């Protein structure tokens, strides 16, 4: 019976494998190659790194100029650091907000869990761009928040939130919170309640049991959720572009401007490759915990 | 202590949910504002919705986005179901680790990186083989790539939970493996397939960053048009459009969730019945 599967097997494996290899993996090789090219006034706007000359030999014209430029121009270093810092603190705040939410859903009656999850999921799937836009309606100088606070007499001047770092933080936390809650819930739901009962029987306070049992066992969910927030947040473009000011240069925005503003494709590729190298560690951690969770 | 911590947890949950929904609720409310000033309430009106119908640029972009979304989610459902089948059913094959990685990585990869690398591939391919020219085709290919990841993960979990012995029984009765898969397993995973199609549809309809890179100068999807308008600030006709999209997406997601939940319930019921017999 096994052998009857064999020939058909590759009909199942190959289409997704080849498609993803061609359109997801191989593009990185092209970006890597083009990051060594130079801009040129032609279509596409860069020089050939590899070419066959008139003598039918393969010529390599690789330039490290783009990488040297990334190091010498401090805009890039500043943007990388700002992106990492913003993503890191947003992830911490998402964790602080998301953990109790996930815990509350995990402890809710089974019958209402589905509905609660759907309520959390709904914004997660709703247009990202439109949610950021909706947030702008809240935090604008004459937006909902300021109008409400002025009306209540809590402030006498509108708060300037738009175009500041605070707006970028609020945007990331608001947009990525569901990414944190879902993996945390998945881990907390699997937690064996008898462990907590045993701890209570042995005289442990609920707080003690939480610290000694629940928290350590939820580490895989904490890591998966944190990576799901941190990695995309580092590369965020829409939020700093719509809510941030000129000082809130995140690396995604720098890459976008390099590409669409300066039309410098090789430098944009070098930014992308350098950025990817920074993310290899976090992505590897995410994959590791993901595979482990699937096997569990 | 127990009750107090419960109350605190629940208020954290409902506080969080309120934060998630408040901006959308305010946006929908203001889409019915008669006043063109976005911060002054000038009475109820559906004027902005009417204006949308006369905006050719928006309508064309919406049509393109819908076509892309249908094509991309159908392609992704096909590839993702195959990938899920391979990963669940074949414990060992060359490239398994590679496939697992390529299925999971798009979920966390910043869109801006995926977008630029895919564009560079398309441009290089045009130089080498003269295909694919930027526009509808490249947007669909790019969307299929990230949507496949979501389909694979959704279908994978459902397939792993499906009872393998039913399929084996069919094969013992003379069905070919393909026949057994189509007649037995496919109906079991159908809710997961349909709901992941709906999820891909909303993801594709929503994508701004990747589309902006791969679309090329000629084509503009709906999010690209919305982004260029939103860059200029909050405006009432975008409020109306946003409310329509949010409601459409909401319907998609709620039906996807309902399908999955109903599938779960039915399966639980069937298992119970089978156990009783």
Interface residues (C-beta under 8 A of the other chain):
Chain A: X1 X4 X5 X8 X9 X12 X13 X15 X16 X17 X19 X20 X21 X22 X23 X24 X25 X26 X27 X28 X30 X31 X34 X44 X97 X98 X100 X101 X103 X104 X105 X107 X114 X116 X118 X119 X120 X121 X122 X123 X125 X126 X127 X128 X129 X130 X131 X133 X134 X135 X136 X137 X138 X140 X142 X143 X144 X147 X174 X177 X178 X181 X205 X206 X207 X227 X228 X231 X232 X234 X235 X236 X237 X238 X241 X242 X252 X255 X256 X259 X260 X265 X268 X269 X272 X275 X276 X279 X282 X283 X286 X287 X290 X291
Chain B: X1 X2 X5 X6 X8 X9 X10 X12 X13 X16 X17 X19 X20 X21 X22 X23 X24 X26 X27 X30 X38 X39 X78 X79 X80 X82 X83 X85 X86 X89 X90 X93 X95 X98 X99 X100 X101 X102 X103 X104 X105 X106 X107 X108 X109 X110 X111 X112 X113 X114 X116 X117 X118 X120 X121 X123 X124 X127 X141 X142 X144 X145 X148 X152 X171 X176 X177 X178 X199 X202 X203 X205 X206 X208 X209 X212 X213 X223 X226 X227 X230 X231 X234 X238 X239 X242 X245 X246 X249 X250 X252 X253 X254 X257 X261
